[in-house]
Amino acid sequence: MTNDIHPGARQLAFHAVIVLALGMISGYLWGNTMADPDATLTRAAAWRLAHIEGFANGVLMLVIALSYSLVQPNVKAELLIRYGMIIVGYSNILASIYGGIFDARGTLPNAQSSVHDLAVFFGFMPGVIAIFVVLGAMASSLRKTAA
């Protein structure tokens, strides 16, 4: 094993594995919910979402960690990418798990939204904002690399 692995990429990969594990645990809970005759369809859908969020975000985090040598971010961009993706991963998986626990959806707030619906919606927002920051930092780094 070589020592040329960027420490930020290694840290991001570490958190990716945690997000993936949380997604796999959510999949187990989704399966249990589907087997429960008293469970609501919305609760099963919430656990399915949590499972998919954990998998998709964990894999995205790993892909971005593995792309460091291609992107070659400067110090500022690297910090934005690394911590932005950590926020994306945890924001999405934790909001999704919360939705599964409380049978809540993260739909746009309206007059009928419960406090749990609002918690899921606003729980996703840091990740939604952070992914655009990450993509901007990556695009900027790639543009400078290509020039």
Secondary structure, 3 states (H helix, E strand, C coil): CCCCCCHHHHHHHHHHHHHHHHHHHHHHHHHHHHHCCCCCHHHHHHHHHHHHHHHHHHHHHHHHHHCHHHHCCCHHHHHHHHHHHHHHHHHHHHHHHHHHHHCCCCCCCCCCCCHHHHHHHHHHHHHHHHHHHHHHHHHHHHHHHHC
